Amino acid sequence: MTHTRHVQNADALFAQGYNCAQAILTAFGPEHDISRERCLTMATPFGAGLGRTGGVCGAVTGALMVLGLRFGGDTLANPQAKTAAYAAAQEFIAQFSARNQTTICRELLGVDLSTPEGSAEAQARNLARTLCPKFVHDAAEILDAMCGDISAKSAV
């Protein structure tokens, strides 16, 4: 698959040291009128599996935020938007899981980041630099394919 600018941006942001959620949201968010700075700030606590708990991978939560921006609604008058956002989320999760067998950070890494021992092991094995780049890349690639031209929010 071609590496689009979104995928390249997500990969580069993660390589610079931003967490997985920050890399994904920041690669896509500015096209939805959310500043780079706001994306970085908003996504901060989602890294390392929801605040370093090893829960849902931050690349997945970052992608779900983007899907909300792309497909979600901002009024109760548009219930179809919620349905579309849920469908997009389920599709993303299915594709990410097909590539990686799970969306759970502790399962992806093989260590539990919520424990001091697991966190120490992840650091000793440099998992954030050896395993996580693939998850960020996969999430950006799937998201890019799902969203197509995201320069304009679709009318759902």
N, CA, C and O atoms as a GROMACS GRO file, in nm:
protein
  624
    1MET      N    1   0.085  -0.119   0.000
    1MET     CA    2   0.000   0.000   0.000
    1MET      C    3   0.089   0.124   0.000
    1MET      O    4   0.194   0.127   0.064
    2THR      N    5   0.045   0.225  -0.071
    2THR     CA    6   0.119   0.351  -0.078
    2THR      C    7   0.117   0.421   0.057
    2THR      O    8   0.015   0.423   0.126
    3HIS      N    9   0.228   0.477   0.093
    3HIS     CA   10   0.235   0.552   0.218
    3HIS      C   11   0.196   0.696   0.190
    3HIS      O   12   0.274   0.775   0.136
    4THR      N   13   0.074   0.730   0.228
    4THR     CA   14   0.024   0.864   0.206
    4THR      C   15   0.088   0.960   0.305
    4THR      O   16   0.161   0.920   0.395
    5ARG      N   17   0.060   1.088   0.286
    5ARG     CA   18   0.116   1.187   0.378
    5ARG      C   19   0.063   1.167   0.519
    5ARG      O   20   0.134   1.194   0.615
    6HIS      N   21  -0.063   1.120   0.534
    6HIS     CA   22  -0.116   1.093   0.668
    6HIS      C   23  -0.034   0.986   0.738
    6HIS      O   24   0.003   1.001   0.855
    7VAL      N   25  -0.007   0.878   0.666
    7VAL     CA   26   0.070   0.767   0.723
    7VAL      C   27   0.212   0.815   0.753
    7VAL      O   28   0.266   0.787   0.860
    8GLN      N   29   0.271   0.886   0.660
    8GLN     CA   30   0.407   0.938   0.682
    8GLN      C   31   0.410   1.033   0.801
    8GLN      O   32   0.502   1.028   0.882
    9ASN      N   33   0.309   1.120   0.813
    9ASN     CA   34   0.304   1.213   0.926
    9ASN      C   35   0.290   1.140   1.058
    9ASN      O   36   0.358   1.173   1.155
   10ALA      N   37   0.202   1.040   1.063
   10ALA     CA   38   0.184   0.963   1.187
   10ALA      C   39   0.313   0.892   1.224
   10ALA      O   40   0.355   0.895   1.340
   11ASP      N   41   0.377   0.830   1.126
   11ASP     CA   42   0.505   0.761   1.153
   11ASP      C   43   0.609   0.860   1.205
   11ASP      O   44   0.680   0.831   1.302
   12ALA      N   45   0.618   0.976   1.142
   12ALA     CA   46   0.718   1.076   1.182
   12ALA      C   47   0.689   1.132   1.322
   12ALA      O   48   0.780   1.148   1.402
   13LEU      N   49   0.563   1.160   1.350
   13LEU     CA   50   0.528   1.212   1.483
   13LEU      C   51   0.564   1.111   1.592
   13LEU      O   52   0.618   1.148   1.696
   14PHE      N   53   0.533   0.986   1.568
   14PHE     CA   54   0.566   0.884   1.667
   14PHE      C   55   0.717   0.872   1.683
   14PHE      O   56   0.767   0.861   1.795
   15ALA      N   57   0.790   0.874   1.573
   15ALA     CA   58   0.936   0.865   1.578
   15ALA      C   59   0.997   0.984   1.653
   15ALA      O   60   1.104   0.971   1.713
   16GLN      N   61   0.930   1.099   1.649
   16GLN     CA   62   0.979   1.217   1.721
   16GLN      C   63   0.960   1.205   1.871
   16GLN      O   64   1.022   1.279   1.947
   17GLY      N   65   0.875   1.112   1.915
   17GLY     CA   66   0.854   1.094   2.058
   17GLY      C   67   0.713   1.118   2.107
   17GLY      O   68   0.685   1.101   2.226
   18TYR      N   69   0.622   1.157   2.018
   18TYR     CA   70   0.482   1.170   2.059
   18TYR      C   71   0.425   1.032   2.079
   18TYR      O   72   0.471   0.936   2.018
   19ASN      N   73   0.323   1.021   2.166
   19ASN     CA   74   0.267   0.888   2.189
   19ASN      C   75   0.181   0.846   2.070
   19ASN      O   76   0.156   0.924   1.978
   20CYS      N   77   0.136   0.722   2.074
   20CYS     CA   78   0.063   0.663   1.962
   20CYS      C   79  -0.066   0.738   1.932
   20CYS      O   80  -0.096   0.763   1.815
   21ALA      N   81  -0.142   0.774   2.032
   21ALA     CA   82  -0.267   0.847   2.011
   21ALA      C   83  -0.239   0.985   1.955
   21ALA      O   84  -0.308   1.031   1.864
   22GLN      N   85  -0.138   1.052   2.008
   22GLN     CA   86  -0.102   1.184   1.957
   22GLN      C   87  -0.061   1.178   1.810
   22GLN      O   88  -0.101   1.263   1.731
   23ALA      N   89   0.017   1.077   1.775
   23ALA     CA   90   0.064   1.064   1.637
   23ALA      C   91  -0.052   1.049   1.540
   23ALA      O   92  -0.054   1.112   1.435
   24ILE      N   93  -0.149   0.965   1.576
   24ILE     CA   94  -0.262   0.942   1.486
   24ILE      C   95  -0.352   1.065   1.478
   24ILE      O   96  -0.382   1.112   1.368
   25LEU      N   97  -0.396   1.116   1.592
   25LEU     CA   98  -0.489   1.230   1.589
   25LEU      C   99  -0.424   1.350   1.522
   25LEU      O  100  -0.491   1.422   1.447
   26THR      N  101  -0.297   1.374   1.546
   26THR     CA  102  -0.231   1.491   1.489
   26THR      C  103  -0.206   1.477   1.340
   26THR      O  104  -0.199   1.577   1.268
   27ALA      N  105  -0.192   1.355   1.291
   27ALA     CA  106  -0.173   1.334   1.148
   27ALA      C  107  -0.300   1.364   1.069
   27ALA      O  108  -0.294   1.401   0.952
   28PHE      N  109  -0.416   1.348   1.134
   28PHE     CA  110  -0.543   1.364   1.064
   28PHE      C  111  -0.627   1.483   1.114
   28PHE      O  112  -0.702   1.541   1.035
   29GLY      N  113  -0.616   1.520   1.240
   29GLY     CA  114  -0.703   1.619   1.302
   29GLY      C  115  -0.704   1.757   1.240
   29GLY      O  116  -0.811   1.816   1.227
   30PRO      N  117  -0.589   1.811   1.201
   30PRO     CA  118  -0.591   1.947   1.145
   30PRO      C  119  -0.681   1.963   1.022
   30PRO      O  120  -0.727   2.074   0.995
   31GLU      N  121  -0.707   1.857   0.950
   31GLU     CA  122  -0.798   1.866   0.836
   31GLU      C  123  -0.943   1.881   0.881
   31GLU      O  124  -1.032   1.903   0.799
   32HIS      N  125  -0.966   1.868   1.009
   32HIS     CA  126  -1.100   1.885   1.066
   32HIS      C  127  -1.104   2.007   1.156
   32HIS      O  128  -1.182   2.014   1.252
   33ASP      N  129  -1.021   2.103   1.124
   33ASP     CA  130  -1.017   2.232   1.195
   33ASP      C  131  -0.980   2.219   1.342
   33ASP      O  132  -1.024   2.299   1.425
   34ILE      N  133  -0.901   2.120   1.375
   34ILE     CA  134  -0.846   2.109   1.510
   34ILE      C  135  -0.696   2.131   1.495
   34ILE      O  136  -0.629   2.060   1.420
   35SER      N  137  -0.644   2.227   1.566
   35SER     CA  138  -0.503   2.262   1.550
   35SER      C  139  -0.412   2.147   1.593
   35SER      O  140  -0.450   2.061   1.672
   36ARG      N  141  -0.295   2.149   1.538
   36ARG     CA  142  -0.192   2.051   1.575
   36ARG      C  143  -0.173   2.050   1.726
   36ARG      O  144  -0.167   1.943   1.787
   37GLU      N  145  -0.163   2.167   1.784
   37GLU     CA  146  -0.141   2.179   1.928
   37GLU      C  147  -0.256   2.119   2.007
   37GLU      O  148  -0.233   2.048   2.106
   38ARG      N  149  -0.379   2.145   1.964
   38ARG     CA  150  -0.497   2.090   2.033
   38ARG      C  151  -0.499   1.938   2.019
   38ARG      O  152  -0.532   1.867   2.115
   39CYS      N  153  -0.466   1.888   1.903
   39CYS     CA  154  -0.460   1.741   1.884
   39CYS      C  155  -0.359   1.678   1.978
   39CYS      O  156  -0.388   1.578   2.044
   40LEU      N  157  -0.241   1.737   1.985
   40LEU     CA  158  -0.136   1.683   2.073
   40LEU      C  159  -0.180   1.686   2.219
   40LEU      O  160  -0.158   1.590   2.293
   41THR      N  161  -0.243   1.795   2.259
   41THR     CA  162  -0.289   1.809   2.397
   41THR      C  163  -0.400   1.710   2.428
   41THR      O  164  -0.396   1.640   2.529
   42MET      N  165  -0.500   1.706   2.342
   42MET     CA  166  -0.617   1.622   2.365
   42MET      C  167  -0.581   1.473   2.370
   42MET      O  168  -0.639   1.400   2.451
   43ALA      N  169  -0.490   1.428   2.288
   43ALA     CA  170  -0.457   1.286   2.280
   43ALA      C  171  -0.356   1.240   2.384
   43ALA      O  172  -0.333   1.120   2.398
   44THR      N  173  -0.296   1.331   2.457
   44THR     CA  174  -0.190   1.295   2.551
   44THR      C  175  -0.226   1.180   2.644
   44THR      O  176  -0.147   1.086   2.654
   45PRO      N  177  -0.339   1.181   2.713
   45PRO     CA  178  -0.364   1.075   2.811
   45PRO      C  179  -0.404   0.940   2.753
   45PRO      O  180  -0.424   0.845   2.828
   46PHE      N  181  -0.416   0.931   2.621
   46PHE     CA  182  -0.460   0.806   2.560
   46PHE      C  183  -0.344   0.712   2.525
   46PHE      O  184  -0.369   0.598   2.486
   47GLY      N  185  -0.220   0.758   2.536
   47GLY     CA  186  -0.107   0.675   2.501
   47GLY      C  187  -0.086   0.561   2.599
   47GLY      O  188  -0.135   0.563   2.712
   48ALA      N  189  -0.011   0.461   2.553
   48ALA     CA  190   0.025   0.344   2.634
   48ALA      C  191  -0.099   0.271   2.687
   48ALA      O  192  -0.102   0.224   2.800
   49GLY      N  193  -0.199   0.265   2.603
   49GLY     CA  194  -0.319   0.190   2.641
   49GLY      C  195  -0.404   0.260   2.743
   49GLY      O  196  -0.429   0.205   2.850
   50LEU      N  197  -0.448   0.380   2.713
   50LEU     CA  198  -0.532   0.462   2.801
   50LEU      C  199  -0.460   0.498   2.929
   50LEU      O  200  -0.483   0.439   3.035
   51GLY      N  201  -0.375   0.595   2.918
   51GLY     CA  202  -0.307   0.648   3.037
   51GLY      C  203  -0.209   0.551   3.100
   51GLY      O  204  -0.199   0.543   3.222
   52ARG      N  205  -0.138   0.477   3.016
   52ARG     CA  206  -0.038   0.382   3.062
   52ARG      C  207  -0.098   0.270   3.149
   52ARG      O  208  -0.035   0.222   3.243
   53THR      N  209  -0.222   0.231   3.114
   53THR     CA  210  -0.285   0.120   3.185
   53THR      C  211  -0.277  -0.011   3.107
   53THR      O  212  -0.310  -0.117   3.159
   54GLY      N  213  -0.233  -0.003   2.981
   54GLY     CA  214  -0.226  -0.122   2.898
   54GLY      C  215  -0.360  -0.160   2.837
   54GLY      O  216  -0.374  -0.269   2.783
   55GLY      N  217  -0.459  -0.070   2.846
   55GLY     CA  218  -0.592  -0.095   2.788
   55GLY      C  219  -0.589  -0.083   2.637
   55GLY      O  220  -0.495  -0.128   2.572
   56VAL      N  221  -0.690  -0.022   2.581
   56VAL     CA  222  -0.698  -0.008   2.435
   56VAL      C  223  -0.578   0.073   2.385
   56VAL      O  224  -0.546   0.179   2.439
   57CYS      N  225  -0.513   0.021   2.283
   57CYS     CA  226  -0.396   0.084   2.222
   57CYS      C  227  -0.426   0.229   2.186
   57CYS      O  228  -0.533   0.259   2.133
   58GLY      N  229  -0.333   0.318   2.215
   58GLY     CA  230  -0.350   0.459   2.184
   58GLY      C  231  -0.365   0.487   2.035
   58GLY      O  232  -0.434   0.582   1.997
   59ALA      N  233  -0.303   0.405   1.951
   59ALA     CA  234  -0.320   0.424   1.807
   59ALA      C  235  -0.466   0.399   1.769
   59ALA      O  236  -0.519   0.464   1.678
   60VAL      N  237  -0.529   0.306   1.837
   60VAL     CA  238  -0.670   0.276   1.812
   60VAL      C  239  -0.757   0.390   1.864
   60VAL      O  240  -0.848   0.434   1.793
   61THR      N  241  -0.732   0.438   1.984
   61THR     CA  242  -0.815   0.546   2.037
   61THR      C  243  -0.795   0.674   1.955
   61THR      O  244  -0.891   0.748   1.934
   62GLY      N  245  -0.674   0.700   1.911
   62GLY     CA  246  -0.651   0.815   1.824
   62GLY      C  247  -0.730   0.803   1.695
   62GLY      O  248  -0.789   0.900   1.648
   63ALA      N  249  -0.731   0.683   1.639
   63ALA     CA  250  -0.807   0.660   1.515
   63ALA      C  251  -0.956   0.676   1.539
   63ALA      O  252  -1.026   0.730   1.454
   64LEU      N  253  -1.005   0.629   1.652
   64LEU     CA  254  -1.149   0.643   1.680
   64LEU      C  255  -1.187   0.790   1.695
   64LEU      O  256  -1.296   0.831   1.656
   65MET      N  257  -1.097   0.870   1.752
   65MET     CA  258  -1.125   1.013   1.760
   65MET      C  259  -1.135   1.073   1.620
   65MET      O  260  -1.223   1.156   1.594
   66VAL      N  261  -1.046   1.032   1.530
   66VAL     CA  262  -1.052   1.081   1.392
   66VAL      C  263  -1.181   1.037   1.325
   66VAL      O  264  -1.245   1.115   1.254
   67LEU      N  265  -1.220   0.913   1.347
   67LEU     CA  266  -1.346   0.865   1.288
   67LEU      C  267  -1.465   0.944   1.342
   67LEU      O  268  -1.561   0.969   1.269
   68GLY      N  269  -1.460   0.982   1.468
   68GLY     CA  270  -1.564   1.067   1.523
   68GLY      C  271  -1.568   1.201   1.453
   68GLY      O  272  -1.676   1.253   1.424
   69LEU      N  273  -1.451   1.257   1.427
   69LEU     CA  274  -1.445   1.384   1.354
   69LEU      C  275  -1.500   1.369   1.212
   69LEU      O  276  -1.567   1.458   1.160
   70ARG      N  277  -1.470   1.258   1.152
   70ARG     CA  278  -1.510   1.233   1.011
   70ARG      C  279  -1.657   1.199   0.998
   70ARG      O  280  -1.725   1.251   0.910
   71PHE      N  281  -1.707   1.110   1.085
   71PHE     CA  282  -1.841   1.056   1.068
   71PHE      C  283  -1.940   1.096   1.177
   71PHE      O  284  -2.061   1.084   1.157
   72GLY      N  285  -1.892   1.143   1.290
   72GLY     CA  286  -1.979   1.170   1.404
   72GLY      C  287  -2.066   1.293   1.385
   72GLY      O  288  -2.046   1.373   1.293
   73GLY      N  289  -2.161   1.305   1.474
   73GLY     CA  290  -2.253   1.419   1.469
   73GLY      C  291  -2.236   1.508   1.590
   73GLY      O  292  -2.186   1.465   1.694
   74ASP      N  293  -2.277   1.631   1.575
   74ASP     CA  294  -2.266   1.726   1.687
   74ASP      C  295  -2.401   1.775   1.735
   74ASP      O  296  -2.409   1.867   1.816
   75THR      N  297  -2.507   1.713   1.684
   75THR     CA  298  -2.641   1.747   1.732
   75THR      C  299  -2.722   1.619   1.746
   75THR      O  300  -2.690   1.518   1.682
   76LEU      N  301  -2.823   1.622   1.827
   76LEU     CA  302  -2.912   1.508   1.842
   76LEU      C  303  -3.007   1.494   1.723
   76LEU      O  304  -3.074   1.392   1.707
   77ALA      N  305  -3.012   1.598   1.641
   77ALA     CA  306  -3.100   1.597   1.525
   77ALA      C  307  -3.048   1.506   1.413
   77ALA      O  308  -3.117   1.486   1.312
   78ASN      N  309  -2.929   1.450   1.430
   78ASN     CA  310  -2.871   1.366   1.326
   78ASN      C  311  -2.830   1.230   1.384
   78ASN      O  312  -2.711   1.202   1.397
   79PRO      N  313  -2.926   1.145   1.418
   79PRO     CA  314  -2.892   1.016   1.476
   79PRO      C  315  -2.817   0.924   1.379
   79PRO      O  316  -2.749   0.830   1.421
   80GLN      N  317  -2.829   0.951   1.249
   80GLN     CA  318  -2.757   0.870   1.151
   80GLN      C  319  -2.605   0.886   1.166
   80GLN      O  320  -2.529   0.794   1.135
   81ALA      N  321  -2.562   1.001   1.214
   81ALA     CA  322  -2.419   1.024   1.233
   81ALA      C  323  -2.363   0.930   1.339
   81ALA      O  324  -2.254   0.876   1.322
   82LYS      N  325  -2.436   0.911   1.447
   82LYS     CA  326  -2.391   0.819   1.551
   82LYS      C  327  -2.380   0.677   1.496
   82LYS      O  328  -2.284   0.606   1.522
   83THR      N  329  -2.481   0.638   1.419
   83THR     CA  330  -2.480   0.505   1.358
   83THR      C  331  -2.360   0.490   1.264
   83THR      O  332  -2.293   0.387   1.265
   84ALA      N  333  -2.334   0.593   1.184
   84ALA     CA  334  -2.220   0.590   1.091
   84ALA      C  335  -2.088   0.585   1.167
   84ALA      O  336  -1.997   0.512   1.127
   85ALA      N  337  -2.077   0.661   1.275
   85ALA     CA  338  -1.953   0.662   1.353
   85ALA      C  339  -1.930   0.526   1.418
   85ALA      O  340  -1.817   0.476   1.419
   86TYR      N  341  -2.035   0.466   1.473
   86TYR     CA  342  -2.021   0.333   1.534
   86TYR      C  343  -1.980   0.229   1.429
   86TYR      O  344  -1.895   0.144   1.454
   87ALA      N  345  -2.042   0.237   1.312
   87ALA     CA  346  -2.008   0.143   1.205
   87ALA      C  347  -1.862   0.159   1.162
   87ALA      O  348  -1.791   0.061   1.140
   88ALA      N  349  -1.819   0.283   1.149
   88ALA     CA  350  -1.680   0.309   1.112
   88ALA      C  351  -1.585   0.258   1.220
   88ALA      O  352  -1.481   0.199   1.190
   89ALA      N  353  -1.619   0.281   1.346
   89ALA     CA  354  -1.536   0.232   1.457
   89ALA      C  355  -1.526   0.081   1.454
   89ALA      O  356  -1.417   0.025   1.471
   90GLN      N  357  -1.638   0.014   1.433
   90GLN     CA  358  -1.637  -0.133   1.429
   90GLN      C  359  -1.553  -0.184   1.313
   90GLN      O  360  -1.481  -0.283   1.327
   91GLU      N  361  -1.563  -0.119   1.199
   91GLU     CA  362  -1.483  -0.158   1.083
   91GLU      C  363  -1.334  -0.137   1.111
   91GLU      O  364  -1.252  -0.224   1.081
   92PHE      N  365  -1.300  -0.022   1.168
   92PHE     CA  366  -1.160   0.004   1.201
   92PHE      C  367  -1.107  -0.103   1.297
   92PHE      O  368  -1.001  -0.162   1.274
   93ILE      N  369  -1.180  -0.128   1.404
   93ILE     CA  370  -1.138  -0.226   1.505
   93ILE      C  371  -1.121  -0.364   1.442
   93ILE      O  372  -1.026  -0.435   1.474
   94ALA      N  373  -1.212  -0.403   1.355
   94ALA     CA  374  -1.201  -0.533   1.288
   94ALA      C  375  -1.074  -0.540   1.203
   94ALA      O  376  -1.004  -0.641   1.204
   95GLN      N  377  -1.046  -0.434   1.129
   95GLN     CA  378  -0.927  -0.434   1.044
   95GLN      C  379  -0.798  -0.433   1.126
   95GLN      O  380  -0.704  -0.506   1.096
   96PHE      N  381  -0.795  -0.350   1.231
   96PHE     CA  382  -0.675  -0.345   1.316
   96PHE      C  383  -0.655  -0.480   1.384
   96PHE      O  384  -0.542  -0.530   1.391
   97SER      N  385  -0.762  -0.538   1.433
   97SER     CA  386  -0.752  -0.669   1.499
   97SER      C  387  -0.709  -0.778   1.402
   97SER      O  388  -0.635  -0.869   1.440
   98ALA      N  389  -0.754  -0.771   1.277
   98ALA     CA  390  -0.714  -0.870   1.177
   98ALA      C  391  -0.563  -0.864   1.153
   98ALA      O  392  -0.499  -0.967   1.130
   99ARG      N  393  -0.508  -0.745   1.159
   99ARG     CA  394  -0.363  -0.730   1.138
   99ARG      C  395  -0.282  -0.766   1.263
   99ARG      O  396  -0.170  -0.815   1.252
  100ASN      N  397  -0.339  -0.741   1.380
  100ASN     CA  398  -0.260  -0.749   1.504
  100ASN      C  399  -0.318  -0.840   1.611
  100ASN      O  400  -0.263  -0.848   1.721
  101GLN      N  401  -0.427  -0.909   1.582
  101GLN     CA  402  -0.493  -1.004   1.671
  101GLN      C  403  -0.564  -0.942   1.791
  101GLN      O  404  -0.637  -1.012   1.860
  102THR      N  405  -0.545  -0.815   1.818
  102THR     CA  406  -0.607  -0.750   1.933
  102THR      C  407  -0.597  -0.599   1.919
  102THR      O  408  -0.523  -0.549   1.834
  103THR      N  409  -0.671  -0.527   2.002
  103THR     CA  410  -0.657  -0.382   2.012
  103THR      C  411  -0.607  -0.342   2.150
  103THR      O  412  -0.597  -0.223   2.181
  104ILE      N  413  -0.576  -0.439   2.234
  104ILE     CA  414  -0.536  -0.415   2.372
  104ILE      C  415  -0.384  -0.402   2.381
  104ILE      O  416  -0.310  -0.492   2.340
  105CYS      N  417  -0.340  -0.291   2.435
  105CYS     CA  418  -0.197  -0.259   2.442
  105CYS      C  419  -0.117  -0.369   2.511
  105CYS      O  420  -0.014  -0.412   2.458
  106ARG      N  421  -0.160  -0.415   2.628
  106ARG     CA  422  -0.082  -0.515   2.702
  106ARG      C  423  -0.068  -0.645   2.623
  106ARG      O  424   0.032  -0.715   2.636
  107GLU      N  425  -0.168  -0.675   2.542
  107GLU     CA  426  -0.161  -0.796   2.459
  107GLU      C  427  -0.071  -0.772   2.337
  107GLU      O  428   0.002  -0.861   2.296
  108LEU      N  429  -0.076  -0.654   2.280
  108LEU     CA  430   0.009  -0.620   2.167
  108LEU      C  431   0.157  -0.624   2.207
  108LEU      O  432   0.242  -0.672   2.133
  109LEU      N  433   0.184  -0.571   2.327
  109LEU     CA  434   0.323  -0.563   2.373
  109LEU      C  435   0.371  -0.687   2.446
  109LEU      O  436   0.491  -0.714   2.451
  110GLY      N  437   0.279  -0.763   2.503
  110GLY     CA  438   0.317  -0.881   2.580
  110GLY      C  439   0.364  -0.848   2.721
  110GLY      O  440   0.422  -0.932   2.789
  111VAL      N  441   0.338  -0.725   2.766
  111VAL     CA  442   0.369  -0.683   2.903
  111VAL      C  443   0.256  -0.594   2.953
  111VAL      O  444   0.187  -0.531   2.873
  112ASP      N  445   0.238  -0.591   3.082
  112ASP     CA  446   0.133  -0.509   3.143
  112ASP      C  447   0.192  -0.378   3.191
  112ASP      O  448   0.260  -0.373   3.294
  113LEU      N  449   0.166  -0.272   3.116
  113LEU     CA  450   0.222  -0.140   3.147
  113LEU      C  451   0.168  -0.081   3.276
  113LEU      O  452   0.223   0.017   3.327
  114SER      N  453   0.061  -0.137   3.329
  114SER     CA  454   0.002  -0.082   3.451
  114SER      C  455   0.077  -0.126   3.577
  114SER      O  456   0.050  -0.078   3.687
  115THR      N  457   0.172  -0.218   3.560
  115THR     CA  458   0.251  -0.263   3.676
  115THR      C  459   0.393  -0.209   3.663
  115THR      O  460   0.442  -0.188   3.552
  116PRO      N  461   0.458  -0.186   3.777
  116PRO     CA  462   0.598  -0.140   3.770
  116PRO      C  463   0.687  -0.240   3.697
  116PRO      O  464   0.777  -0.200   3.623
  117GLU      N  465   0.663  -0.369   3.716
  117GLU     CA  466   0.745  -0.472   3.650
  117GLU      C  467   0.724  -0.470   3.499
  117GLU      O  468   0.819  -0.477   3.421
  118GLY      N  469   0.597  -0.459   3.458
  118GLY     CA  470   0.567  -0.456   3.315
  118GLY      C  471   0.621  -0.331   3.248
  118GLY      O  472   0.674  -0.337   3.136
  119SER      N  473   0.608  -0.220   3.316
  119SER     CA  474   0.661  -0.095   3.262
  119SER      C  475   0.813  -0.102   3.248
  119SER      O  476   0.869  -0.058   3.148
  120ALA      N  477   0.878  -0.157   3.349
  120ALA     CA  478   1.024  -0.172   3.345
  120ALA      C  479   1.066  -0.265   3.232
  120ALA      O  480   1.164  -0.240   3.162
  121GLU      N  481   0.992  -0.374   3.214
  121GLU     CA  482   1.024  -0.468   3.107
  121GLU      C  483   1.005  -0.402   2.970
  121GLU      O  484   1.088  -0.421   2.880
  122ALA      N  485   0.898  -0.326   2.955
  122ALA     CA  486   0.874  -0.257   2.828
  122ALA      C  487   0.988  -0.161   2.797
  122ALA      O  488   1.032  -0.151   2.682
  123GLN      N  489   1.034  -0.090   2.899
  123GLN     CA  490   1.148   0.002   2.878
  123GLN      C  491   1.276  -0.074   2.848
  123GLN      O  492   1.350  -0.036   2.757
  124ALA      N  493   1.302  -0.181   2.922
  124ALA     CA  494   1.424  -0.259   2.901
  124ALA      C  495   1.428  -0.319   2.760
  124ALA      O  496   1.534  -0.327   2.698
  125ARG      N  497   1.314  -0.361   2.712
  125ARG     CA  498   1.305  -0.423   2.579
  125ARG      C  499   1.279  -0.319   2.469
  125ARG      O  500   1.270  -0.354   2.351
  126ASN      N  501   1.266  -0.192   2.508
  126ASN     CA  502   1.244  -0.082   2.414
  126ASN      C  503   1.124  -0.106   2.322
  126ASN      O  504   1.129  -0.080   2.202
  127LEU      N  505   1.015  -0.157   2.381
  127LEU     CA  506   0.898  -0.195   2.304
  127LEU      C  507   0.833  -0.078   2.232
  127LEU      O  508   0.777  -0.095   2.123
  128ALA      N  509   0.839   0.041   2.291
  128ALA     CA  510   0.779   0.158   2.227
  128ALA      C  511   0.848   0.191   2.095
  128ALA      O  512   0.789   0.255   2.008
  129ARG      N  513   0.971   0.149   2.079
  129ARG     CA  514   1.045   0.177   1.955
  129ARG      C  515   1.056   0.054   1.864
  129ARG      O  516   1.086   0.068   1.746
  130THR      N  517   1.032  -0.066   1.919
  130THR     CA  518   1.044  -0.185   1.836
  130THR      C  519   0.909  -0.239   1.789
  130THR      O  520   0.899  -0.286   1.676
  131LEU      N  521   0.806  -0.233   1.872
  131LEU     CA  522   0.675  -0.286   1.835
  131LEU      C  523   0.574  -0.178   1.797
  131LEU      O  524   0.502  -0.192   1.699
  132CYS      N  525   0.571  -0.073   1.874
  132CYS     CA  526   0.466   0.029   1.857
  132CYS      C  527   0.465   0.100   1.722
  132CYS      O  528   0.357   0.135   1.675
  133PRO      N  529   0.579   0.122   1.658
  133PRO     CA  530   0.572   0.187   1.526
  133PRO      C  531   0.482   0.113   1.427
  133PRO      O  532   0.414   0.176   1.346
  134LYS      N  533   0.480  -0.019   1.433
  134LYS     CA  534   0.392  -0.096   1.345
  134LYS      C  535   0.245  -0.067   1.375
  134LYS      O  536   0.165  -0.055   1.283
  135PHE      N  537   0.210  -0.056   1.502
  135PHE     CA  538   0.071  -0.033   1.539
  135PHE      C  539   0.026   0.107   1.494
  135PHE      O  540  -0.086   0.124   1.447
  136VAL      N  541   0.113   0.204   1.510
  136VAL     CA  542   0.083   0.340   1.464
  136VAL      C  543   0.068   0.340   1.312
  136VAL      O  544  -0.026   0.398   1.258
  137HIS      N  545   0.159   0.275   1.244
  137HIS     CA  546   0.156   0.269   1.098
  137HIS      C  547   0.028   0.199   1.050
  137HIS      O  548  -0.040   0.248   0.961
  138ASP      N  549  -0.002   0.085   1.110
  138ASP     CA  550  -0.123   0.011   1.072
  138ASP      C  551  -0.247   0.097   1.092
  138ASP      O  552  -0.333   0.104   1.004
  139ALA      N  553  -0.257   0.161   1.207
  139ALA     CA  554  -0.374   0.244   1.237
  139ALA      C  555  -0.388   0.356   1.135
  139ALA      O  556  -0.497   0.382   1.085
  140ALA      N  557  -0.278   0.423   1.103
  140ALA     CA  558  -0.283   0.534   1.006
  140ALA      C  559  -0.320   0.483   0.867
  140ALA      O  560  -0.397   0.548   0.796
  141GLU      N  561  -0.267   0.370   0.830
  141GLU     CA  562  -0.295   0.313   0.699
  141GLU      C  563  -0.443   0.273   0.685
  141GLU      O  564  -0.507   0.304   0.585
  142ILE      N  565  -0.495   0.207   0.786
  142ILE     CA  566  -0.636   0.166   0.785
  142ILE      C  567  -0.726   0.290   0.783
  142ILE      O  568  -0.821   0.298   0.705
  143LEU      N  569  -0.694   0.384   0.868
  143LEU     CA  570  -0.774   0.507   0.879
  143LEU      C  571  -0.772   0.584   0.748
  143LEU      O  572  -0.875   0.633   0.703
  144ASP      N  573  -0.657   0.594   0.688
  144ASP     CA  574  -0.645   0.665   0.561
  144ASP      C  575  -0.730   0.599   0.453
  144ASP      O  576  -0.797   0.668   0.377
  145ALA      N  577  -0.728   0.468   0.447
  145ALA     CA  578  -0.808   0.395   0.348
  145ALA      C  579  -0.957   0.412   0.375
  145ALA      O  580  -1.037   0.423   0.281
  146MET      N  581  -0.996   0.414   0.501
  146MET     CA  582  -1.138   0.428   0.536
  146MET      C  583  -1.191   0.568   0.509
  146MET      O  584  -1.306   0.585   0.469
  147CYS      N  585  -1.108   0.666   0.532
  147CYS     CA  586  -1.155   0.805   0.523
  147CYS      C  587  -1.142   0.865   0.385
  147CYS      O  588  -1.210   0.963   0.354
  148GLY      N  589  -1.058   0.810   0.302
  148GLY     CA  590  -1.041   0.867   0.169
  148GLY      C  591  -0.999   1.012   0.179
  148GLY      O  592  -0.908   1.046   0.255
  149ASP      N  593  -1.063   1.097   0.103
  149ASP     CA  594  -1.033   1.240   0.106
  149ASP      C  595  -1.104   1.300   0.227
  149ASP      O  596  -1.223   1.329   0.223
  150ILE      N  597  -1.028   1.320   0.334
  150ILE     CA  598  -1.090   1.370   0.455
  150ILE      C  599  -1.082   1.522   0.466
  150ILE      O  600  -1.106   1.579   0.572
  151SER      N  601  -1.047   1.586   0.355
  151SER     CA  602  -1.035   1.732   0.363
  151SER      C  603  -1.170   1.800   0.386
  151SER      O  604  -1.175   1.916   0.428
  152ALA      N  605  -1.277   1.728   0.360
  152ALA     CA  606  -1.409   1.783   0.388
  152ALA      C  607  -1.491   1.677   0.460
  152ALA      O  608  -1.500   1.563   0.414
  153LYS      N  609  -1.550   1.712   0.570
  153LYS     CA  610  -1.631   1.619   0.647
  153LYS      C  611  -1.752   1.577   0.564
  153LYS      O  612  -1.820   1.660   0.504
  154SER      N  613  -1.776   1.446   0.561
  154SER     CA  614  -1.889   1.398   0.481
  154SER      C  615  -2.021   1.436   0.546
  154SER      O  616  -2.031   1.448   0.668
  155ALA      N  617  -2.118   1.455   0.465
  155ALA     CA  618  -2.253   1.481   0.516
  155ALA      C  619  -2.321   1.346   0.532
  155ALA      O  620  -2.361   1.283   0.434
  156VAL      N  621  -2.332   1.303   0.656
  156VAL     CA  622  -2.390   1.172   0.684
  156VAL      C  623  -2.539   1.186   0.702
  156VAL      O  624  -2.608   1.088   0.727
   0.00000   0.00000   0.00000
